[in-house]
Amino acid sequence: MRIAVIGAGAAGIMAALHAAPVAQEGGSVSLFEHNQTVGRKLLVTGSGRCNLSNDLLDPSLYYCSDPDWIELFLDRFGVAELKEVFEKLGIPTIKTDDGWYYPLSQSAHAVVEILHERLLEADVKLRVATEVEWFSWKEGQFELKLNWNERKTVERFDRLVLAAGGKAYPELGSKGSLFPALRQIGHTVEPISPALGPIFVDLGAFSALKGLRFDAVTSIYLDGERLSSTFGNLIVTEKGFNGPGVMNLSHFVGLFPGRDLQLQVNFLAPFWEGMAEELADLEKARGSLRALLLRALAPKAVDFFLSQAEIAPETQIKAVEGEQLLRMLRVATDNRFKIKGAGDFKNSQVTIGGAPVSEVDPITFESKLIPGLYLVGGTNNIAGPCGGYNLHYAFGSGVLAGKHLVSSNINH
Protein backbone atom coordinates (compact mmCIF):
# COMPACT_ATOMS: atom_id res chain seq x y z
CA MET A 1 0.00 0.00 0.00
CA ARG A 2 1.39 3.41 -1.00
CA ILE A 3 0.21 6.20 1.32
CA ALA A 4 0.56 9.93 0.70
CA VAL A 5 0.15 12.47 3.48
CA ILE A 6 -0.14 16.09 2.37
CA GLY A 7 0.91 18.59 5.04
CA ALA A 8 3.54 18.10 7.75
CA GLY A 9 1.77 19.93 10.54
CA ALA A 10 0.43 18.39 13.76
CA ALA A 11 -2.18 16.21 12.04
CA GLY A 12 -0.03 15.18 9.10
CA ILE A 13 3.00 14.22 11.20
CA MET A 14 0.87 12.07 13.49
CA ALA A 15 -0.89 10.42 10.57
CA ALA A 16 2.44 9.57 8.93
CA LEU A 17 3.99 8.25 12.15
CA HIS A 18 1.04 6.02 12.98
CA ALA A 19 0.69 4.77 9.42
CA ALA A 20 4.42 4.01 9.22
CA PRO A 21 4.09 0.28 10.09
CA VAL A 22 2.66 -0.13 6.58
CA ALA A 23 6.22 0.32 5.30
CA GLN A 24 7.27 -2.81 7.20
CA GLU A 25 4.75 -4.78 5.17
CA GLY A 26 6.22 -3.68 1.87
CA GLY A 27 4.29 -0.45 1.55
CA SER A 28 5.40 3.16 1.87
CA VAL A 29 4.38 6.41 3.57
CA SER A 30 5.33 9.70 1.88
CA LEU A 31 4.88 12.97 3.78
CA PHE A 32 4.66 16.02 1.51
CA GLU A 33 5.39 19.50 2.83
CA HIS A 34 5.56 22.81 1.00
CA ASN A 35 8.02 24.29 3.51
CA GLN A 36 11.68 23.36 3.80
CA THR A 37 11.08 21.66 7.16
CA VAL A 38 8.29 19.82 8.95
CA GLY A 39 6.19 21.27 11.77
CA ARG A 40 6.74 24.91 10.93
CA LYS A 41 3.31 25.98 12.17
CA LEU A 42 3.77 23.91 15.31
CA LEU A 43 6.68 26.15 16.27
CA VAL A 44 4.38 29.10 16.99
CA THR A 45 1.76 27.22 19.02
CA GLY A 46 1.30 28.11 22.67
CA SER A 47 3.51 31.19 22.22
CA GLY A 48 6.37 28.84 21.41
CA ARG A 49 5.63 26.51 24.34
CA CYS A 50 3.35 24.12 22.35
CA ASN A 51 0.07 23.97 24.30
CA LEU A 52 -0.89 20.34 23.56
CA SER A 53 -4.24 19.87 25.25
CA ASN A 54 -6.54 20.88 28.09
CA ASP A 55 -8.23 19.13 31.01
CA LEU A 56 -11.48 20.93 30.15
CA LEU A 57 -11.94 19.23 26.76
CA ASP A 58 -15.67 19.19 26.09
CA PRO A 59 -17.74 18.87 22.90
CA SER A 60 -19.70 22.03 23.76
CA LEU A 61 -16.54 24.14 23.52
CA TYR A 62 -15.92 23.32 19.87
CA TYR A 63 -17.46 25.01 16.87
CA CYS A 64 -18.91 21.96 15.13
CA SER A 65 -22.17 21.43 13.25
CA ASP A 66 -22.68 18.06 14.95
CA PRO A 67 -22.00 17.91 18.74
CA ASP A 68 -22.37 14.12 18.68
CA TRP A 69 -19.55 13.91 16.11
CA ILE A 70 -17.00 15.75 18.21
CA GLU A 71 -18.17 13.85 21.31
CA LEU A 72 -17.45 10.52 19.57
CA PHE A 73 -13.97 11.78 18.68
CA LEU A 74 -13.20 12.98 22.22
CA ASP A 75 -14.48 9.72 23.69
CA ARG A 76 -12.00 7.85 21.51
CA PHE A 77 -9.11 10.29 21.87
CA GLY A 78 -9.07 12.25 25.11
CA VAL A 79 -6.30 13.69 27.26
CA ALA A 80 -5.17 10.27 28.50
CA GLU A 81 -4.76 9.01 24.94
CA LEU A 82 -2.82 12.10 23.89
CA LYS A 83 -0.46 11.81 26.86
CA GLU A 84 0.15 8.14 26.05
CA VAL A 85 0.99 8.97 22.43
CA PHE A 86 3.51 11.61 23.45
CA GLU A 87 5.08 9.45 26.16
CA LYS A 88 5.69 6.73 23.55
CA LEU A 89 7.28 9.30 21.27
CA GLY A 90 9.64 10.37 24.06
CA ILE A 91 7.88 13.67 24.74
CA PRO A 92 6.79 13.78 28.41
CA THR A 93 4.06 16.28 29.29
CA ILE A 94 3.29 18.54 32.23
CA LYS A 95 0.05 20.19 33.33
CA THR A 96 -0.30 23.73 34.66
CA ASP A 97 -2.55 24.59 37.60
CA ASP A 98 -5.28 25.65 35.22
CA GLY A 99 -5.24 22.32 33.38
CA TRP A 100 -3.26 23.27 30.26
CA TYR A 101 -0.85 20.61 28.95
CA TYR A 102 2.62 21.36 27.59
CA PRO A 103 5.70 19.29 26.78
CA LEU A 104 8.04 19.02 29.76
CA SER A 105 10.57 21.07 27.79
CA GLN A 106 7.94 23.79 27.26
CA SER A 107 9.54 24.19 23.86
CA ALA A 108 7.73 23.78 20.55
CA HIS A 109 11.14 23.59 18.89
CA ALA A 110 12.05 20.57 21.01
CA VAL A 111 8.78 18.86 20.09
CA VAL A 112 9.31 19.42 16.37
CA GLU A 113 12.89 18.15 16.48
CA ILE A 114 11.86 14.97 18.27
CA LEU A 115 8.98 14.37 15.86
CA HIS A 116 11.33 14.89 12.91
CA GLU A 117 13.69 12.29 14.35
CA ARG A 118 10.82 9.84 14.87
CA LEU A 119 9.70 10.28 11.26
CA LEU A 120 13.18 9.39 10.03
CA GLU A 121 13.35 6.37 12.36
CA ALA A 122 9.98 5.15 11.05
CA ASP A 123 11.18 5.26 7.42
CA VAL A 124 8.63 7.89 6.46
CA LYS A 125 9.70 9.44 3.17
CA LEU A 126 10.00 13.17 3.86
CA ARG A 127 9.20 15.12 0.72
CA VAL A 128 9.86 18.67 1.95
CA ALA A 129 10.06 21.74 -0.29
CA THR A 130 7.52 19.97 -2.48
CA GLU A 131 4.30 21.64 -3.58
CA VAL A 132 1.29 19.42 -4.17
CA GLU A 133 -0.43 21.52 -6.80
CA TRP A 134 -3.44 19.26 -7.28
CA PHE A 135 -4.80 15.82 -6.54
CA SER A 136 -7.48 13.71 -8.17
CA TRP A 137 -9.09 10.32 -7.70
CA LYS A 138 -9.10 7.97 -10.64
CA GLU A 139 -9.84 4.27 -10.80
CA GLY A 140 -9.40 3.81 -7.06
CA GLN A 141 -6.07 5.63 -6.89
CA PHE A 142 -5.02 9.15 -5.96
CA GLU A 143 -2.98 11.10 -8.49
CA LEU A 144 -0.81 13.92 -7.13
CA LYS A 145 0.62 16.67 -9.31
CA LEU A 146 3.91 17.71 -7.71
CA ASN A 147 6.28 20.63 -8.12
CA TRP A 148 9.72 20.28 -6.52
CA ASN A 149 12.82 22.22 -7.48
CA GLU A 150 10.87 23.52 -10.49
CA ARG A 151 10.37 19.94 -11.63
CA LYS A 152 6.79 18.88 -12.19
CA THR A 153 5.88 15.24 -11.82
CA VAL A 154 2.81 13.06 -11.27
CA GLU A 155 2.72 10.23 -8.71
CA ARG A 156 -0.04 7.78 -7.77
CA PHE A 157 -0.95 6.43 -4.36
CA ASP A 158 -3.43 3.93 -2.92
CA ARG A 159 -4.40 6.07 0.06
CA LEU A 160 -4.33 9.82 0.70
CA VAL A 161 -4.37 11.78 3.96
CA LEU A 162 -5.22 15.43 3.41
CA ALA A 163 -3.67 17.39 6.28
CA ALA A 164 -2.91 20.63 4.46
CA GLY A 165 -4.92 22.73 6.95
CA GLY A 166 -7.05 25.81 6.37
CA LYS A 167 -5.85 29.32 5.54
CA ALA A 168 -4.57 30.62 8.89
CA TYR A 169 -0.93 31.79 8.96
CA PRO A 170 -0.50 31.76 5.16
CA GLU A 171 3.13 32.86 5.57
CA LEU A 172 3.74 29.46 7.19
CA GLY A 173 2.31 27.62 4.21
CA SER A 174 -1.40 27.24 5.03
CA LYS A 175 -3.18 28.60 1.96
CA GLY A 176 -6.17 26.30 1.50
CA SER A 177 -5.07 25.75 -2.10
CA LEU A 178 -6.27 22.14 -2.25
CA PHE A 179 -9.88 22.74 -1.26
CA PRO A 180 -10.87 23.13 -4.94
CA ALA A 181 -9.42 19.68 -5.65
CA LEU A 182 -11.36 18.26 -2.72
CA ARG A 183 -14.53 19.80 -4.10
CA GLN A 184 -13.87 18.48 -7.57
CA ILE A 185 -13.72 14.84 -6.42
CA GLY A 186 -17.12 15.17 -4.76
CA HIS A 187 -16.72 16.65 -1.28
CA THR A 188 -18.56 19.67 0.00
CA VAL A 189 -16.29 22.58 0.95
CA GLU A 190 -17.97 25.06 3.26
CA PRO A 191 -16.83 28.73 3.15
CA ILE A 192 -13.46 29.38 4.83
CA SER A 193 -13.19 32.25 7.30
CA PRO A 194 -10.70 33.20 10.07
CA ALA A 195 -11.13 32.17 13.71
CA LEU A 196 -9.22 32.84 16.93
CA GLY A 197 -8.16 36.34 16.01
CA PRO A 198 -8.64 39.91 17.23
CA ILE A 199 -11.98 41.71 17.09
CA PHE A 200 -12.07 45.29 15.86
CA VAL A 201 -14.61 47.67 17.41
CA ASP A 202 -15.40 51.34 17.74
CA LEU A 203 -13.72 51.95 21.12
CA GLY A 204 -14.85 55.51 21.60
CA ALA A 205 -13.72 56.78 25.01
CA PHE A 206 -12.38 53.32 25.86
CA SER A 207 -9.39 54.01 23.62
CA ALA A 208 -7.95 55.57 26.79
CA LEU A 209 -7.42 52.00 28.05
CA LYS A 210 -5.17 51.03 25.12
CA GLY A 211 -2.44 48.65 26.23
CA LEU A 212 -4.19 47.44 29.40
CA ARG A 213 -4.95 43.77 30.01
CA PHE A 214 -8.03 42.44 31.78
CA ASP A 215 -9.53 39.13 32.79
CA ALA A 216 -13.07 39.64 31.58
CA VAL A 217 -16.28 38.01 30.43
CA THR A 218 -17.06 38.93 26.83
CA SER A 219 -20.26 38.29 24.90
CA ILE A 220 -21.16 38.74 21.26
CA TYR A 221 -24.62 39.87 20.15
CA LEU A 222 -26.37 39.65 16.80
CA ASP A 223 -29.26 42.08 16.34
CA GLY A 224 -29.47 42.38 20.13
CA GLU A 225 -29.52 38.62 20.84
CA ARG A 226 -26.55 36.98 22.53
CA LEU A 227 -24.79 34.39 20.40
CA SER A 228 -22.10 33.28 22.84
CA SER A 229 -19.96 34.27 25.83
CA THR A 230 -16.45 33.45 26.97
CA PHE A 231 -14.07 34.25 29.81
CA GLY A 232 -10.40 35.00 29.41
CA ASN A 233 -7.61 37.50 29.22
CA LEU A 234 -7.89 40.35 26.73
CA ILE A 235 -5.88 43.40 25.81
CA VAL A 236 -7.21 46.72 24.57
CA THR A 237 -5.57 47.56 21.25
CA GLU A 238 -5.64 50.53 18.94
CA LYS A 239 -8.38 48.89 16.87
CA GLY A 240 -10.31 46.98 19.53
CA PHE A 241 -9.51 43.87 21.55
CA ASN A 242 -7.18 40.88 21.29
CA GLY A 243 -6.37 37.88 23.45
CA PRO A 244 -8.25 34.68 24.34
CA GLY A 245 -11.08 36.67 25.92
CA VAL A 246 -12.24 37.76 22.47
CA MET A 247 -10.43 35.38 20.12
CA ASN A 248 -12.82 32.58 21.06
CA LEU A 249 -15.69 34.68 19.65
CA SER A 250 -14.04 36.08 16.53
CA HIS A 251 -15.36 33.38 14.17
CA PHE A 252 -18.88 34.79 14.56
CA VAL A 253 -17.73 37.92 12.71
CA GLY A 254 -16.94 35.79 9.67
CA LEU A 255 -20.17 33.83 9.99
CA PHE A 256 -22.33 36.95 9.95
CA PRO A 257 -20.64 39.44 7.60
CA GLY A 258 -22.29 42.83 7.34
CA ARG A 259 -24.71 42.13 10.21
CA ASP A 260 -25.29 44.21 13.34
CA LEU A 261 -22.80 42.60 15.73
CA GLN A 262 -21.89 44.02 19.13
CA LEU A 263 -19.31 43.01 21.71
CA GLN A 264 -20.10 43.32 25.40
CA VAL A 265 -17.18 43.37 27.84
CA ASN A 266 -17.74 42.81 31.56
CA PHE A 267 -14.49 43.96 33.14
CA LEU A 268 -15.69 43.26 36.70
CA ALA A 269 -17.24 39.81 36.27
CA PRO A 270 -14.41 37.77 37.85
CA PHE A 271 -14.30 39.99 40.93
CA TRP A 272 -17.89 41.12 41.31
CA GLU A 273 -18.98 38.66 44.00
CA GLY A 274 -16.52 39.99 46.57
CA MET A 275 -17.17 43.62 45.67
CA ALA A 276 -20.93 43.17 45.82
CA GLU A 277 -20.69 42.01 49.42
CA GLU A 278 -19.03 45.28 50.41
CA LEU A 279 -21.50 47.37 48.44
CA ALA A 280 -24.52 45.54 49.85
CA ASP A 281 -24.39 47.51 53.07
CA LEU A 282 -23.06 50.98 52.29
CA GLU A 283 -23.35 52.12 55.92
CA LYS A 284 -20.79 49.53 57.05
CA ALA A 285 -18.51 49.87 54.01
CA ARG A 286 -15.05 51.28 54.60
CA GLY A 287 -12.77 53.35 52.38
CA SER A 288 -13.21 54.82 48.93
CA LEU A 289 -14.85 53.20 45.93
CA ARG A 290 -11.56 53.72 44.13
CA ALA A 291 -9.69 51.62 46.70
CA LEU A 292 -12.29 48.87 46.35
CA LEU A 293 -11.85 48.76 42.57
CA LEU A 294 -8.06 48.85 42.90
CA ARG A 295 -8.19 45.40 44.48
CA ALA A 296 -8.83 43.96 41.01
CA LEU A 297 -8.03 46.61 38.41
CA ALA A 298 -5.09 48.81 37.43
CA PRO A 299 -5.23 52.48 38.55
CA LYS A 300 -5.60 53.67 34.95
CA ALA A 301 -8.68 51.50 34.46
CA VAL A 302 -10.21 52.44 37.82
CA ASP A 303 -9.81 56.15 37.19
CA PHE A 304 -11.34 55.76 33.74
CA PHE A 305 -14.43 53.95 35.03
CA LEU A 306 -14.93 56.46 37.84
CA SER A 307 -14.51 59.38 35.43
CA GLN A 308 -17.06 57.92 33.02
CA ALA A 309 -19.50 57.53 35.90
CA GLU A 310 -18.75 61.09 37.12
CA ILE A 311 -17.57 59.85 40.52
CA ALA A 312 -14.76 61.75 42.24
CA PRO A 313 -11.76 59.50 43.06
CA GLU A 314 -11.91 60.30 46.77
CA THR A 315 -15.62 59.44 47.11
CA GLN A 316 -16.16 57.07 50.03
CA ILE A 317 -18.17 53.92 49.39
CA LYS A 318 -20.84 54.93 51.92
CA ALA A 319 -21.26 58.27 50.12
CA VAL A 320 -21.79 56.83 46.65
CA GLU A 321 -25.26 57.54 45.35
CA GLY A 322 -27.31 54.79 43.77
CA GLU A 323 -27.43 56.41 40.34
CA GLN A 324 -23.65 56.95 40.40
CA LEU A 325 -23.06 53.29 41.19
CA LEU A 326 -25.39 52.20 38.38
CA ARG A 327 -23.54 54.45 35.92
CA MET A 328 -20.22 52.96 36.94
CA LEU A 329 -21.54 49.42 36.61
CA ARG A 330 -22.97 50.12 33.16
CA VAL A 331 -19.60 51.38 31.98
CA ALA A 332 -17.54 48.61 33.57
CA THR A 333 -19.85 45.64 32.98
CA ASP A 334 -22.38 46.34 30.23
CA ASN A 335 -20.78 48.57 27.64
CA ARG A 336 -21.44 47.31 24.13
CA PHE A 337 -19.08 48.04 21.27
CA LYS A 338 -20.10 48.04 17.63
CA ILE A 339 -18.03 45.41 15.86
CA LYS A 340 -16.28 46.69 12.74
CA GLY A 341 -14.49 43.50 11.76
CA ALA A 342 -12.10 40.78 12.87
CA GLY A 343 -8.60 39.58 12.12
CA ASP A 344 -7.85 38.16 8.70
CA PHE A 345 -6.08 34.89 7.93
CA LYS A 346 -2.69 36.48 8.66
CA ASN A 347 -3.44 37.21 12.32
CA SER A 348 -5.88 34.42 13.19
CA GLN A 349 -4.77 31.08 14.59
CA VAL A 350 -7.23 28.75 12.85
CA THR A 351 -10.04 28.80 10.32
CA ILE A 352 -13.56 27.47 10.14
CA GLY A 353 -14.99 26.00 6.98
CA GLY A 354 -13.77 23.15 4.82
CA ALA A 355 -15.14 19.63 4.69
CA PRO A 356 -18.29 19.24 6.82
CA VAL A 357 -17.95 16.67 9.60
CA SER A 358 -21.01 14.86 8.23
CA GLU A 359 -18.79 13.63 5.39
CA VAL A 360 -16.00 12.29 7.65
CA ASP A 361 -15.97 9.35 10.07
CA PRO A 362 -15.18 10.69 13.60
CA ILE A 363 -13.34 7.52 14.62
CA THR A 364 -11.26 6.73 11.54
CA PHE A 365 -11.31 10.12 9.75
CA GLU A 366 -11.85 8.32 6.48
CA SER A 367 -14.08 10.10 4.00
CA LYS A 368 -17.61 8.73 3.80
CA LEU A 369 -17.64 9.62 0.10
CA ILE A 370 -14.21 8.58 -1.24
CA PRO A 371 -12.74 5.27 -0.05
CA GLY A 372 -9.11 5.58 1.00
CA LEU A 373 -9.25 9.36 1.49
CA TYR A 374 -8.66 10.67 5.01
CA LEU A 375 -9.44 14.25 6.04
CA VAL A 376 -7.72 15.44 9.22
CA GLY A 377 -6.91 18.60 11.17
CA GLY A 378 -7.85 21.93 9.63
CA THR A 379 -9.25 20.27 6.51
CA ASN A 380 -12.51 19.76 8.43
CA ASN A 381 -15.00 22.42 9.48
CA ILE A 382 -14.28 22.40 13.19
CA ALA A 383 -12.53 24.75 15.60
CA GLY A 384 -11.95 24.92 19.32
CA PRO A 385 -11.12 27.79 21.70
CA CYS A 386 -7.65 28.88 22.80
CA GLY A 387 -5.91 26.57 25.24
CA GLY A 388 -4.76 23.47 23.36
CA TYR A 389 -8.16 22.40 22.01
CA ASN A 390 -7.24 22.77 18.35
CA LEU A 391 -3.84 21.13 18.69
CA HIS A 392 -5.43 18.24 20.58
CA TYR A 393 -7.89 17.77 17.74
CA ALA A 394 -5.18 17.98 15.09
CA PHE A 395 -2.95 15.43 16.81
CA GLY A 396 -5.85 13.12 17.58
CA SER A 397 -7.32 13.15 14.09
CA GLY A 398 -3.90 12.28 12.66
CA VAL A 399 -3.35 9.46 15.14
CA LEU A 400 -6.74 7.87 14.46
CA ALA A 401 -6.34 8.16 10.69
CA GLY A 402 -2.86 6.63 10.81
CA LYS A 403 -3.98 3.72 12.98
CA HIS A 404 -6.92 2.99 10.69
CA LEU A 405 -4.64 2.95 7.68
CA VAL A 406 -2.56 0.23 9.35
CA SER A 407 -5.58 -1.86 10.35
CA SER A 408 -7.16 -1.54 6.90
CA ASN A 409 -3.89 -2.66 5.33
CA ILE A 410 -3.80 -5.76 7.56
CA ASN A 411 -7.41 -6.57 6.73
CA HIS A 412 -6.95 -5.88 3.02
Summary of the structure (lengths in Angstrom):
residues: 412
radius of gyration: 24.7
end to end distance: 9.6
largest distance: 83.2
contacts: 1438
relative contact order: 0.19
helix: 39%
strand: 28%
